[in-house]
């Protein structure tokens, strides 16, 4: 079973070990939008900006993970902010 892997660095580049690592079983990806509601709005805005619509981003996440696995893609997304770096990957 594959996992959705979210790696977070407090640096502007993904150097060294990540400061935080979150693994979500791909089968549970459909629950991510509901879980994101527990992340404070200020934290989301500081990390990803105000324009990100998490409901839209995660709406078809389970499907995106399955397609990435079929294509052999590991990295789904990377986000660079003013003081951090986030990488979202599929881990087999």
MIVEX-85040 format. One record per atom (N, C-alpha, C): residue number from 0; atom name; x, z, y. Coordinates in steps of 0.05 Angstrom, whole numbers, plus 32768, in hexadecimal, padded with zeros to 4 digits. Example, Ala and Ser with C-alpha at 12.3 -4.5 7.8 and 13.67 -1.06 7.14 Angstrom:
+------+------+------+------+------+
| resi | name |   xx |   zz |   yy |
+------+------+------+------+------+
|    0 |    N | 8108 | 809C | 7F8E |
|    0 |   CA | 80F6 | 809C | 7FA6 |
|    0 |    C | 8108 | 809C | 7FBE |
|    1 |    N | 8101 | 808E | 7FD3 |
|    1 |   CA | 8111 | 808F | 7FEB |
|    1 |    C | 8102 | 809D | 8001 |
+------+------+------+------+------+
END
This chain:
+------+------+------+------+------+
| resi | name |   xx |   zz |   yy |
+------+------+------+------+------+
|    0 |    N | 8011 | 8000 | 7FE8 |
|    0 |   CA | 8000 | 8000 | 8000 |
|    0 |    C | 8012 | 8000 | 8019 |
|    1 |    N | 800B | 7FF0 | 802C |
|    1 |   CA | 801A | 7FEE | 8045 |
|    1 |    C | 8011 | 8003 | 8059 |
|    2 |    N | 8023 | 8009 | 806B |
|    2 |   CA | 801D | 801B | 8081 |
|    2 |    C | 8020 | 800D | 809C |
|    3 |    N | 8011 | 8016 | 80AF |
|    3 |   CA | 8016 | 800E | 80CA |
|    3 |    C | 8029 | 8023 | 80D5 |
|    4 |    N | 803F | 801A | 80E0 |
|    4 |   CA | 8054 | 802C | 80E9 |
|    4 |    C | 8057 | 802A | 8107 |
|    5 |    N | 8055 | 8040 | 8115 |
|    5 |   CA | 8058 | 8041 | 8132 |
|    5 |    C | 8071 | 8052 | 8138 |
|    6 |    N | 8085 | 8045 | 8144 |
|    6 |   CA | 809E | 8052 | 814B |
|    6 |    C | 809F | 8055 | 816A |
|    7 |    N | 80A7 | 806D | 8173 |
|    7 |   CA | 80A7 | 8072 | 8190 |
|    7 |    C | 80C2 | 807D | 8198 |
|    8 |    N | 80CF | 8070 | 81AC |
|    8 |   CA | 80E8 | 8079 | 81B7 |
|    8 |    C | 80E3 | 8082 | 81D4 |
|    9 |    N | 80F2 | 8096 | 81DD |
|    9 |   CA | 80F1 | 809E | 81F9 |
|    9 |    C | 8105 | 808F | 8209 |
|   10 |    N | 8112 | 807B | 81FD |
|   10 |   CA | 8125 | 806A | 820B |
|   10 |    C | 8117 | 8050 | 8212 |
|   11 |    N | 8123 | 8040 | 8223 |
|   11 |   CA | 8118 | 8026 | 8229 |
|   11 |    C | 811E | 8011 | 8214 |
|   12 |    N | 812F | 8018 | 8201 |
|   12 |   CA | 8135 | 8006 | 81EA |
|   12 |    C | 8133 | 8016 | 81D0 |
|   13 |    N | 812D | 8009 | 81BA |
|   13 |   CA | 812B | 8017 | 81A1 |
|   13 |    C | 8146 | 801C | 8194 |
|   14 |    N | 8154 | 8030 | 819F |
|   14 |   CA | 816F | 8036 | 8196 |
|   14 |    C | 816F | 8051 | 8187 |
|   15 |    N | 817C | 8051 | 8170 |
|   15 |   CA | 817D | 806A | 8160 |
|   15 |    C | 8163 | 8070 | 8153 |
|   16 |    N | 8161 | 8088 | 814A |
|   16 |   CA | 8148 | 8091 | 813D |
|   16 |    C | 8132 | 8094 | 8151 |
|   17 |    N | 8119 | 808C | 8149 |
|   17 |   CA | 8103 | 808F | 815C |
|   17 |    C | 80FD | 80AD | 8161 |
|   18 |    N | 80F2 | 80B3 | 8178 |
|   18 |   CA | 80EA | 80CE | 817F |
|   18 |    C | 80D0 | 80D6 | 8170 |
|   19 |    N | 80C0 | 80C3 | 8169 |
|   19 |   CA | 80A8 | 80C8 | 815A |
|   19 |    C | 80A2 | 80B1 | 8148 |
|   20 |    N | 8097 | 80B7 | 8131 |
|   20 |   CA | 8090 | 80A3 | 811D |
|   20 |    C | 8075 | 80AA | 8111 |
|   21 |    N | 8063 | 8097 | 8112 |
|   21 |   CA | 8048 | 809B | 8108 |
|   21 |    C | 8043 | 8086 | 80F2 |
|   22 |    N | 803A | 808F | 80DA |
|   22 |   CA | 8033 | 807C | 80C5 |
|   22 |    C | 8016 | 807F | 80BF |
|   23 |    N | 8009 | 8068 | 80BF |
|   23 |   CA | 7FEC | 8067 | 80B9 |
|   23 |    C | 7FE8 | 8054 | 80A2 |
|   24 |    N | 7FDC | 805D | 808C |
|   24 |   CA | 7FD6 | 804A | 8076 |
|   24 |    C | 7FC6 | 8033 | 8080 |
|   25 |    N | 7FCD | 801A | 8079 |
|   25 |   CA | 7FBF | 8002 | 8082 |
|   25 |    C | 7FA1 | 8004 | 807D |
|   26 |    N | 7F99 | 8011 | 8067 |
|   26 |   CA | 7F7D | 8014 | 8061 |
|   26 |    C | 7F6E | 8026 | 8075 |
|   27 |    N | 7F7D | 8036 | 8084 |
|   27 |   CA | 7F72 | 8048 | 8097 |
|   27 |    C | 7F73 | 803C | 80B4 |
|   28 |    N | 7F7E | 8024 | 80B7 |
|   28 |   CA | 7F82 | 8018 | 80D1 |
|   28 |    C | 7F68 | 8016 | 80E1 |
|   29 |    N | 7F52 | 8013 | 80D3 |
|   29 |   CA | 7F38 | 8011 | 80E1 |
|   29 |    C | 7F31 | 802A | 80F0 |
|   30 |    N | 7F3E | 8041 | 80E9 |
|   30 |   CA | 7F38 | 805A | 80F7 |
|   30 |    C | 7F49 | 805F | 8110 |
|   31 |    N | 7F5D | 804E | 8114 |
|   31 |   CA | 7F6F | 8052 | 812A |
|   31 |    C | 7F61 | 8053 | 8145 |
|   32 |    N | 7F4E | 8040 | 814B |
|   32 |   CA | 7F40 | 8042 | 8165 |
|   32 |    C | 7F32 | 805C | 8169 |
|   33 |    N | 7F27 | 8067 | 8154 |
|   33 |   CA | 7F19 | 8081 | 8158 |
|   33 |    C | 7F2E | 8097 | 815D |
|   34 |    N | 7F45 | 8096 | 814F |
|   34 |   CA | 7F5A | 80AA | 8153 |
|   34 |    C | 7F66 | 80A8 | 816F |
|   35 |    N | 7F68 | 8090 | 817A |
|   35 |   CA | 7F74 | 808C | 8194 |
|   35 |    C | 7F64 | 809A | 81AA |
|   36 |    N | 7F4B | 80A0 | 81A5 |
|   36 |   CA | 7F3A | 80AE | 81B8 |
|   36 |    C | 7F43 | 80CA | 81BD |
|   37 |    N | 7F53 | 80D5 | 81AA |
|   37 |   CA | 7F5D | 80F0 | 81AD |
|   37 |    C | 7F77 | 80F1 | 81BD |
|   38 |    N | 7F83 | 80DA | 81C2 |
|   38 |   CA | 7F9B | 80D9 | 81D3 |
|   38 |    C | 7F92 | 80DA | 81F0 |
|   39 |    N | 7F9D | 80ED | 81FF |
|   39 |   CA | 7F95 | 80EF | 821B |
|   39 |    C | 7F98 | 80D5 | 822B |
|   40 |    N | 7F85 | 80CF | 823C |
|   40 |   CA | 7F85 | 80B6 | 824B |
|   40 |    C | 7F9F | 80B3 | 825B |
|   41 |    N | 7FA8 | 80C9 | 8267 |
|   41 |   CA | 7FC1 | 80C8 | 8277 |
|   41 |    C | 7FD9 | 80BF | 8266 |
|   42 |    N | 7FDA | 80CA | 824D |
|   42 |   CA | 7FF0 | 80C3 | 823B |
|   42 |    C | 7FEF | 80A5 | 8234 |
|   43 |    N | 7FD7 | 809B | 822E |
|   43 |   CA | 7FD5 | 807E | 8228 |
|   43 |    C | 7FDC | 806D | 8240 |
|   44 |    N | 7FD4 | 8075 | 8257 |
|   44 |   CA | 7FDA | 8065 | 826F |
|   44 |    C | 7FF8 | 8065 | 8275 |
|   45 |    N | 8004 | 807D | 8272 |
|   45 |   CA | 8021 | 807F | 8277 |
|   45 |    C | 8031 | 806F | 8263 |
|   46 |    N | 8028 | 806E | 824A |
|   46 |   CA | 8036 | 8060 | 8235 |
|   46 |    C | 8031 | 8042 | 8235 |
|   47 |    N | 8018 | 803A | 8237 |
|   47 |   CA | 8011 | 801E | 8234 |
|   47 |    C | 8006 | 8011 | 824D |
|   48 |    N | 7FFF | 8020 | 8261 |
|   48 |   CA | 7FF4 | 8014 | 8279 |
|   48 |    C | 7FD5 | 8017 | 8279 |
|   49 |    N | 7FCA | 8012 | 8290 |
|   49 |   CA | 7FAD | 8015 | 8293 |
|   49 |    C | 7F9D | 7FFE | 8288 |
|   50 |    N | 7FA9 | 7FE7 | 8285 |
|   50 |   CA | 7F9B | 7FCF | 827D |
|   50 |    C | 7F95 | 7FCD | 8260 |
|   51 |    N | 7FA0 | 7FDE | 824F |
|   51 |   CA | 7F9E | 7FDB | 8232 |
|   51 |    C | 7F82 | 7FE6 | 8229 |
|   52 |    N | 7F74 | 7FD5 | 821C |
|   52 |   CA | 7F5A | 7FDC | 8210 |
|   52 |    C | 7F5E | 7FE1 | 81F3 |
|   53 |    N | 7F61 | 7FFB | 81EB |
|   53 |   CA | 7F67 | 8001 | 81D0 |
|   53 |    C | 7F52 | 7FFA | 81BC |
|   54 |    N | 7F39 | 7FFA | 81C4 |
|   54 |   CA | 7F24 | 7FF1 | 81B2 |
|   54 |    C | 7F28 | 7FD4 | 81AA |
|   55 |    N | 7F30 | 7FC4 | 81BD |
|   55 |   CA | 7F35 | 7FA7 | 81B8 |
|   55 |    C | 7F4E | 7FA4 | 81A7 |
|   56 |    N | 7F63 | 7FB2 | 81AE |
|   56 |   CA | 7F7D | 7FB0 | 81A0 |
|   56 |    C | 7F7A | 7FB7 | 8183 |
|   57 |    N | 7F6B | 7FCC | 817D |
|   57 |   CA | 7F69 | 7FD6 | 8161 |
|   57 |    C | 7F50 | 7FCC | 8152 |
|   58 |    N | 7F3F | 7FBC | 815F |
|   58 |   CA | 7F26 | 7FB3 | 8153 |
|   58 |    C | 7F2A | 7FA6 | 8138 |
|   59 |    N | 7F3E | 7F95 | 8136 |
|   59 |   CA | 7F43 | 7F86 | 811D |
|   59 |    C | 7F5E | 7F8E | 8111 |
|   60 |    N | 7F66 | 7FA6 | 8115 |
|   60 |   CA | 7F81 | 7FAF | 810C |
|   60 |    C | 7F85 | 7FAC | 80EE |
|   61 |    N | 7F72 | 7FB3 | 80DE |
|   61 |   CA | 7F75 | 7FB1 | 80C1 |
|   61 |    C | 7F7A | 7F94 | 80B9 |
|   62 |    N | 7F6C | 7F82 | 80C6 |
|   62 |   CA | 7F6F | 7F65 | 80C0 |
|   62 |    C | 7F8B | 7F5C | 80C9 |
|   63 |    N | 7F93 | 7F64 | 80E1 |
|   63 |   CA | 7FAE | 7F5D | 80EC |
|   63 |    C | 7FC4 | 7F66 | 80D9 |
|   64 |    N | 7FC2 | 7F7F | 80CF |
|   64 |   CA | 7FD6 | 7F8A | 80BD |
|   64 |    C | 7FD7 | 7F79 | 80A3 |
|   65 |    N | 7FBF | 7F73 | 8098 |
|   65 |   CA | 7FBE | 7F63 | 8080 |
|   65 |    C | 7FCB | 7F47 | 8084 |
|   66 |    N | 7FC5 | 7F3A | 809A |
|   66 |   CA | 7FD0 | 7F20 | 80A0 |
|   66 |    C | 7FEF | 7F22 | 80A4 |
|   67 |    N | 7FF8 | 7F37 | 80B1 |
|   67 |   CA | 8015 | 7F3A | 80B5 |
|   67 |    C | 8023 | 7F3E | 809A |
|   68 |    N | 8017 | 7F4C | 8088 |
|   68 |   CA | 8023 | 7F50 | 806D |
|   68 |    C | 8024 | 7F36 | 805E |
|   69 |    N | 800F | 7F26 | 8060 |
|   69 |   CA | 800F | 7F0C | 8053 |
|   69 |    C | 8025 | 7EFA | 805D |
|   70 |    N | 802A | 7EFB | 8077 |
|   70 |   CA | 803E | 7EEA | 8083 |
|   70 |    C | 805A | 7EF5 | 8082 |
|   71 |    N | 805C | 7F0E | 8078 |
|   71 |   CA | 8076 | 7F1B | 8076 |
|   71 |    C | 8081 | 7F25 | 8091 |
|   72 |    N | 806F | 7F28 | 80A5 |
|   72 |   CA | 8078 | 7F33 | 80BF |
|   72 |    C | 8079 | 7F51 | 80BD |
|   73 |    N | 808D | 7F5C | 80C9 |
|   73 |   CA | 808F | 7F79 | 80CA |
|   73 |    C | 8086 | 7F84 | 80E5 |
|   74 |    N | 808F | 7F78 | 80FA |
|   74 |   CA | 8088 | 7F82 | 8115 |
|   74 |    C | 806F | 7F75 | 811F |
|   75 |    N | 805C | 7F86 | 8127 |
|   75 |   CA | 8043 | 7F7C | 8132 |
|   75 |    C | 8044 | 7F7B | 8151 |
|   76 |    N | 8051 | 7F8F | 815D |
|   76 |   CA | 8051 | 7F92 | 817A |
|   76 |    C | 8067 | 7FA4 | 8183 |
|   77 |    N | 8072 | 7F9E | 819A |
|   77 |   CA | 8084 | 7FB1 | 81A7 |
|   77 |    C | 807C | 7FB4 | 81C4 |
|   78 |    N | 807D | 7FCC | 81CE |
|   78 |   CA | 8075 | 7FD2 | 81E9 |
|   78 |    C | 808C | 7FE1 | 81F7 |
|   79 |    N | 8095 | 7FD6 | 820D |
|   79 |   CA | 80AA | 7FE2 | 821D |
|   79 |    C | 809D | 7FED | 8236 |
|   80 |    N | 80A2 | 8007 | 823C |
|   80 |   CA | 8097 | 8013 | 8254 |
|   80 |    C | 80AE | 801B | 8266 |
|   81 |    N | 80A8 | 8027 | 827D |
|   81 |   CA | 80BC | 8030 | 828F |
|   81 |    C | 80CF | 8045 | 8284 |
|   82 |    N | 80C5 | 8054 | 8270 |
|   82 |   CA | 80D6 | 806A | 8265 |
|   82 |    C | 80D3 | 806C | 8246 |
|   83 |    N | 80CC | 8057 | 8239 |
|   83 |   CA | 80C9 | 8059 | 821C |
|   83 |    C | 80C6 | 803E | 820F |
|   84 |    N | 80C6 | 803E | 81F5 |
|   84 |   CA | 80C3 | 8026 | 81E5 |
|   84 |    C | 80B3 | 802D | 81CC |
|   85 |    N | 809F | 801C | 81C6 |
|   85 |   CA | 808D | 8020 | 81AF |
|   85 |    C | 808E | 8007 | 819E |
|   86 |    N | 8092 | 800A | 8184 |
|   86 |   CA | 8092 | 7FF4 | 8172 |
|   86 |    C | 807D | 7FF9 | 815C |
|   87 |    N | 806B | 7FE6 | 8157 |
|   87 |   CA | 8057 | 7FE8 | 8143 |
|   87 |    C | 805D | 7FD4 | 812D |
|   88 |    N | 8060 | 7FDE | 8115 |
|   88 |   CA | 8069 | 7FCE | 80FE |
|   88 |    C | 8058 | 7FD2 | 80E6 |
|   89 |    N | 805A | 7FBF | 80D3 |
|   89 |   CA | 804E | 7FC3 | 80B8 |
|   89 |    C | 8065 | 7FCA | 80A6 |
|   90 |    N | 8061 | 7FE0 | 8097 |
|   90 |   CA | 8075 | 7FE9 | 8084 |
|   90 |    C | 8069 | 7FE7 | 8068 |
|   91 |    N | 8077 | 7FD8 | 8056 |
|   91 |   CA | 806D | 7FD5 | 803B |
|   91 |    C | 8075 | 7FEC | 802A |
+------+------+------+------+------+
END
